Amino acid sequence: MGKENYIDFLIAKNITPSLFDDIFISCECGCSKAKGDLYPYVLEKIGVPAKEVIMIGDNRKVDGHNAAKSGIESIIIPNYKQKVFNQVTKFLGVNYCKVAAKKIRKDLYRFGSPYSEYS
């Protein structure tokens, strides 16, 4: 999702986007959470010390350990259902992108509210 989509997501969930200094999308920044270079990039852009930032994510390594390398605390909220889904599709050799897109569309209809699959 692009930055505009995240802003729409926040609004759909009655969260005021102005609560955040900015929204950073790794592919738009040319950085990656997985590589760990997104965290220093964000800190530099917002000009805030790492001790005043919290990363909220569902991946202990990418969202937790890699953030910690830059001095950022994290809150990890595991998404076990998604982890099992990811592992099963990898094990079966299924095209993950197609399966994920189909699952997201299905979740949108099942839950009925915009961006339900991300919240």
N, CA and C of each residue as an Amber inpcrd file, in Angstrom:
protein
   357
   0.8460000  -1.1900000   0.0000000   0.0000000   0.0000000   0.0000000
   0.8820000   1.2400000   0.0000000   0.4000000   2.2550000  -0.6790000
   1.0990000   3.5300000  -0.6980000   0.6740000   4.4080000   0.4710000
   1.3410000   5.5270000   0.6150000   1.0760000   6.4450000   1.7230000
  -0.3830000   6.8970000   1.7480000  -0.9340000   7.2010000   0.5860000
  -2.3340000   7.6500000   0.5180000  -3.2840000   6.5750000   1.0370000
  -2.9630000   5.3160000   0.7420000  -3.7900000   4.2100000   1.2310000
  -3.7480000   4.1150000   2.7500000  -2.5780000   4.3390000   3.3280000
  -2.4810000   4.3080000   4.7900000  -3.2580000   5.4610000   5.4200000
  -3.2160000   6.6060000   4.7830000  -3.9950000   7.7450000   5.2810000
  -5.4860000   7.4100000   5.2130000  -5.9230000   6.8360000   4.1100000
  -7.3260000   6.4090000   3.9850000  -7.6750000   5.3780000   5.0530000
  -6.7510000   4.4480000   5.3100000  -6.9530000   3.4260000   6.3430000
  -7.1670000   4.0770000   7.7020000  -6.3040000   5.0150000   8.0630000
  -6.4380000   5.6980000   9.3580000  -7.7820000   6.4070000   9.4670000
  -8.1520000   7.1040000   8.4260000  -9.4350000   7.8250000   8.4250000
 -10.5990000   6.8460000   8.5520000 -10.5190000   5.7180000   7.8240000
 -11.5890000   4.7040000   7.8890000 -11.7320000   4.1330000   9.2960000
 -10.6480000   4.1360000  10.0550000 -10.6630000   3.6080000  11.4230000
 -10.8130000   4.7310000  12.4580000 -11.2260000   5.9100000  12.0010000
 -11.4440000   7.0810000  12.8680000 -10.1930000   7.4810000  13.6390000
  -9.0430000   7.3910000  12.9780000  -7.7800000   7.8270000  13.5540000
  -7.3210000   9.0410000  12.7500000  -7.0310000  10.1030000  13.4310000
  -6.6120000  11.3360000  12.7680000  -5.1680000  11.2000000  12.2840000
  -4.9400000  11.2750000  10.9870000  -3.5780000  11.1150000  10.4630000
  -2.5830000  12.1270000  11.0280000  -3.0640000  13.2900000  11.4360000
  -2.1570000  14.3110000  11.9630000  -1.5590000  13.9180000  13.3220000
  -2.0300000  12.8150000  13.9050000  -1.4190000  12.3130000  15.1440000
   0.0150000  11.8430000  14.9010000   0.3500000  11.5550000  13.6530000
   1.6530000  11.0260000  13.2930000   2.5040000  12.1090000  12.6490000
   3.8030000  12.0830000  12.9470000   4.7170000  13.0350000  12.3200000
   4.7420000  12.8460000  10.8130000   4.7080000  11.6110000  10.3970000
   4.6900000  11.2830000   8.9740000   4.4150000   9.7850000   8.8470000
   4.1650000   9.3480000   7.6520000   3.9740000   7.9330000   7.3520000
   5.0340000   7.5730000   6.3240000   5.8170000   6.5560000   6.6280000
   6.9090000   6.1630000   5.7550000   6.6250000   4.7980000   5.1600000
   6.6620000   4.7260000   3.8480000   6.4420000   3.4870000   3.1150000
   7.8050000   3.0580000   2.5700000   8.2480000   1.8850000   2.9660000
   9.6170000   1.4610000   2.6530000   9.9410000   1.5620000   1.1580000
   9.0610000   1.0750000   0.3070000   9.3740000   1.1040000  -1.1300000
   9.4070000   2.5320000  -1.6730000   8.6770000   3.4460000  -1.0370000
   8.7080000   4.8430000  -1.4700000   9.9650000   5.5480000  -0.9670000
  10.5500000   5.0330000   0.1200000  11.7600000   5.6270000   0.7060000
  13.0320000   5.0090000   0.1440000  12.8960000   3.8600000  -0.5080000
  14.0650000   3.1440000  -0.9940000  14.8290000   2.4520000   0.1320000
  14.1340000   2.1890000   1.2330000  14.7250000   1.5230000   2.3980000
  13.8550000   0.3290000   2.7640000  14.3310000  -0.4470000   3.7350000
  13.6070000  -1.6580000   4.0950000  13.6670000  -1.9130000   5.5940000
  12.5240000  -2.3280000   6.1760000  12.5280000  -2.7640000   7.5720000
  13.3580000  -4.0320000   7.7010000  13.2470000  -4.9220000   6.7210000
  13.9520000  -6.2010000   6.7720000  15.4700000  -6.0030000   6.8020000
  15.9770000  -5.0430000   6.0290000  17.4140000  -4.7460000   6.0320000
  17.7930000  -3.8950000   7.2430000  16.8050000  -3.1840000   7.7990000
  17.0610000  -2.3480000   8.9630000  17.4070000  -0.9130000   8.6270000
  17.5240000  -0.5890000   7.3220000  17.9260000   0.7730000   6.9710000
  16.7720000   1.7740000   6.9470000  15.5330000   1.2930000   7.1070000
  14.3980000   2.2160000   7.1680000  14.4020000   2.9970000   8.4780000
  14.8080000   2.3610000   9.5680000  14.7380000   3.0090000  10.8790000
  15.6410000   4.2420000  10.9880000  16.9250000   4.1620000  10.6200000
  17.7540000   5.3750000  10.6580000  17.2310000   6.4570000   9.7030000
  16.7010000   6.0260000   8.5540000  16.1410000   6.9640000   7.5820000
  14.9990000   7.7670000   8.2080000  14.0800000   7.0530000   8.8690000
  12.9300000   7.7070000   9.4980000  13.3850000   8.6500000  10.6030000
  14.3040000   8.1930000  11.4360000  14.7920000   9.0370000  12.5320000
  15.4060000  10.3230000  11.9980000  16.1680000  10.2120000  10.9280000
  16.7840000  11.4000000  10.3300000  15.7190000  12.3400000   9.7650000
  14.7290000  11.7840000   9.0690000  13.6960000  12.6070000   8.4350000
  12.8260000  13.3570000   9.4510000  12.4710000  12.6850000  10.5590000
  11.5860000  13.3440000  11.5300000  12.3620000  14.1120000  12.5950000
  13.6740000  13.8860000  12.6650000  14.5060000  14.6230000  13.5990000
  14.1580000  14.3790000  15.0600000  13.7980000  13.1510000  15.3690000
  13.4030000  12.7870000  16.7280000  14.3740000  11.7210000  17.2370000
  14.8060000  11.8290000  18.5070000  15.6810000  10.7900000  19.0490000
  14.9790000   9.4320000  19.0940000  15.7440000   8.3670000  18.8750000
  15.1870000   7.0120000  18.8460000  14.4200000   6.6810000  20.1160000
  14.8480000   7.2190000  21.2570000  14.1840000   6.8920000  22.5290000
  12.7690000   7.4710000  22.6120000  12.4110000   8.3730000  21.6860000
  11.0660000   8.9470000  21.6630000  10.1620000   8.3200000  20.6160000
  10.6260000   7.2220000  20.0080000   9.8950000   6.5600000  18.9280000
   9.5350000   5.1420000  19.3690000   8.3620000   4.6930000  18.9540000
   7.9500000   3.3130000  19.2020000   7.5280000   2.6910000  17.8810000
   8.0470000   1.4970000  17.6310000   7.6550000   0.7250000  16.4520000
   6.5960000  -0.2750000  16.8960000   5.4540000  -0.2760000  16.2400000
   4.4070000  -1.2460000  16.5190000   4.3150000  -2.1600000  15.3110000
   4.4820000  -3.4480000  15.5380000   4.4590000  -4.3820000  14.4220000
   4.1140000  -5.7830000  14.8780000   4.1520000  -6.7010000  13.9130000
   3.7980000  -8.0900000  14.2230000   4.9430000  -9.0680000  13.9900000
   6.0940000  -8.5660000  13.5910000   7.2190000  -9.4300000  13.2850000
   8.3630000  -9.1330000  14.2600000   8.6620000 -10.1110000  15.0900000
   9.6710000  -9.9110000  16.1470000  11.0300000  -9.5080000  15.5700000
  11.4340000 -10.1240000  14.4540000  12.7490000  -9.8120000  13.8870000
  12.7450000  -8.4540000  13.1860000  11.8900000  -8.3120000  12.2030000
  11.8920000  -7.1040000  11.3780000  11.4190000  -5.8750000  12.1550000
  10.3330000  -6.0190000  12.8800000   9.7670000  -4.8730000  13.6020000
  10.3910000  -4.6860000  14.9830000  10.9310000  -5.7440000  15.5450000
  11.4910000  -5.6800000  16.8930000  12.9980000  -5.5330000  16.9010000
  13.7010000  -6.5910000  16.4920000  15.1630000  -6.5960000  16.5560000
  15.7910000  -5.5230000  15.6730000  15.2890000  -5.3790000  14.4480000
  15.8870000  -4.3900000  13.5580000  15.6300000  -2.9700000  14.0360000
  14.4890000  -2.7110000  14.6360000  14.2210000  -1.3920000  15.2140000
  15.1550000  -1.1480000  16.3980000  15.3530000  -2.1830000  17.2130000
  16.2210000  -2.0660000  18.3940000  17.6610000  -1.7280000  18.0080000
  18.1120000  -2.2060000  16.8540000  19.4670000  -1.8920000  16.3920000
  19.6530000  -0.3860000  16.1990000  18.5450000   0.3140000  15.9530000
  18.5910000   1.7680000  15.8050000  18.1760000   2.4810000  17.0920000
  18.0060000   1.7160000  18.1760000  17.6580000   2.3060000  19.4620000
  16.1770000   2.5630000  19.6560000  15.3420000   1.9640000  18.8070000
  13.8940000   2.1820000  18.8540000  13.2410000   1.0240000  19.6010000
  12.4290000   1.3550000  20.5950000  11.6440000   0.3260000  21.2970000
  10.5250000  -0.1490000  20.3940000  10.0600000  -1.3640000  20.6410000
   8.9650000  -1.8690000  19.8200000   7.9150000  -2.5610000  20.6720000
   6.7250000  -2.5790000  20.1370000   5.6130000  -3.3500000  20.6900000
   5.2480000  -4.3540000  19.6100000   5.3580000  -5.6380000  19.9380000
   5.0690000  -6.6790000  18.9600000   3.7180000  -7.2930000  19.2850000
   2.8300000  -7.2550000  18.3100000   1.5030000  -7.8520000  18.4270000
   1.4480000  -8.9700000  17.3900000   1.7290000 -10.2040000  17.8210000
   1.8180000 -11.3160000  16.8610000   0.5010000 -11.5530000  16.1170000
   0.6360000 -11.8840000  14.8610000  -0.5060000 -12.2430000  14.0310000
  -0.2960000 -13.6980000  13.6180000  -0.6270000 -14.6180000  14.5350000
  -0.3440000 -16.0360000  14.3070000  -1.0910000 -16.5990000  13.1030000
  -2.3030000 -16.1490000  12.8850000  -3.0830000 -16.6460000  11.7500000
  -2.3530000 -16.3320000  10.4390000  -1.8350000 -15.1110000  10.3200000
  -1.1230000 -14.7210000   9.1070000   0.1830000 -15.4930000   8.9710000
   0.8820000 -15.7340000  10.0860000   2.1390000 -16.4830000  10.0310000
   1.9110000 -17.9100000   9.5460000   0.8730000 -18.5450000  10.0390000
   0.5530000 -19.9070000   9.6040000   0.2160000 -19.8950000   8.1160000
  -0.6010000 -18.9460000   7.6980000  -0.9760000 -18.8060000   6.2880000
   0.2760000 -18.6560000   5.4180000   1.2060000 -17.7910000   5.8340000
   2.4370000 -17.5650000   5.0650000   3.2610000 -18.8410000   4.9550000
   3.4210000 -19.5550000   6.0750000   4.2370000 -20.7650000   6.0740000
   3.6210000 -21.8760000   5.2240000   2.3190000 -22.0290000   5.3060000
   1.6370000 -23.0680000   4.5260000   1.7620000 -22.7820000   3.0370000
   1.5550000 -21.5370000   2.6280000   1.6550000 -21.2150000   1.2000000
   3.0830000 -21.4020000   0.6950000   4.0760000 -21.0670000   1.5210000
   5.4760000 -21.2870000   1.1230000   5.7540000 -22.7810000   0.9870000
   5.3290000 -23.5520000   1.9720000   5.5600000 -24.9960000   1.9850000
   4.9310000 -25.6590000   0.7630000   3.7500000 -25.2300000   0.4030000
   3.0390000 -25.8270000  -0.7260000   3.5220000 -25.2940000  -2.0660000
   4.3990000 -24.2910000  -2.0400000   4.9130000 -23.7190000  -3.2800000
   3.8830000 -22.9110000  -4.0400000   2.9370000 -22.3570000  -3.3090000
   1.8660000 -21.5740000  -3.9210000   2.3730000 -20.1710000  -4.2130000
   1.8860000 -19.5570000  -5.2940000   2.2320000 -18.1710000  -5.6090000
   1.6170000 -17.2790000  -4.5370000   2.4330000 -16.8460000  -3.5970000
   1.9560000 -16.1020000  -2.4290000   1.2040000 -14.8230000  -2.8230000
   1.7050000 -14.0920000  -3.8080000   1.0730000 -12.8200000  -4.1900000
  -0.3780000 -13.0230000  -4.6270000  -0.6070000 -14.0380000  -5.4530000
  -1.9700000 -14.2970000  -5.9160000  -2.8680000 -14.7430000  -4.7660000
  -2.3380000 -15.6030000  -3.9140000  -3.1230000 -16.1040000  -2.7770000
  -3.4280000 -14.9660000  -1.8110000  -2.4360000 -14.1210000  -1.5300000
  -2.6270000 -13.0070000  -0.5970000  -3.6620000 -12.0270000  -1.1390000
  -3.5850000 -11.7070000  -2.4330000  -4.5510000 -10.7820000  -3.0210000
  -5.9670000 -11.3460000  -2.9390000  -6.1090000 -12.6400000  -3.2120000
  -7.4210000 -13.2780000  -3.1260000  -7.9350000 -13.2520000  -1.6870000
  -7.0540000 -13.5220000  -0.7310000  -7.4300000 -13.5170000   0.6840000
  -7.8660000 -12.1120000   1.1280000  -7.1410000 -11.1080000   0.7050000
  -7.4840000  -9.7270000   1.0770000  -8.8570000  -9.3530000   0.5330000
  -9.1140000  -9.6900000  -0.7350000 -10.4360000  -9.4030000  -1.3110000
 -11.5290000 -10.1270000  -0.5380000 -11.2860000 -11.3860000  -0.2080000
 -12.2650000 -12.1750000   0.5510000 -12.5110000 -11.5480000   1.9220000
 -11.4400000 -11.1380000   2.6100000 -11.5770000 -10.5070000   3.9230000
 -12.3530000  -9.1900000   3.8350000 -12.1420000  -8.4410000   2.7670000
 -12.8630000  -7.1790000   2.6140000 -14.3680000  -7.4130000   2.5920000
 -14.7810000  -8.4400000   1.8730000 -16.2090000  -8.7440000   1.8020000
 -16.7240000  -9.3410000   3.0990000 -15.9130000 -10.1900000   3.7300000
 -16.3380000 -10.8490000   4.9580000 -16.4740000  -9.8600000   6.1130000
 -15.4970000  -8.9810000   6.2860000 -15.5310000  -8.0480000   7.4070000
 -16.3160000  -6.7800000   7.1110000 -16.4190000  -6.4510000   5.8560000
 -17.3000000  -5.3720000   5.4570000 -16.8360000  -3.9540000   5.6160000
 -15.8170000  -3.6850000   6.4130000 -15.3830000  -2.2970000   6.5370000
 -14.0700000  -2.1040000   5.7910000 -13.8130000  -0.8850000   5.3440000
 -12.6010000  -0.6370000   4.5690000 -11.3370000  -0.9980000   5.3450000
 -10.4070000  -1.6410000   4.6910000  -9.0960000  -1.9700000   5.2440000
  -9.1500000  -2.9070000   6.4410000 -10.2090000  -3.6760000   6.5940000
 -10.3290000  -4.5960000   7.7330000  -9.1610000  -5.5490000   7.8290000
  -8.6510000  -5.9740000   6.6760000  -7.5860000  -6.9640000   6.6960000
  -6.2950000  -6.4090000   7.2880000  -6.1450000  -5.0860000   7.3240000
  -4.9320000  -4.4880000   7.8710000  -5.0560000  -4.1340000   9.3330000
  -6.2600000  -3.9980000   9.8270000  -6.4210000  -3.5890000  11.2180000
  -6.3920000  -4.7820000  12.1380000
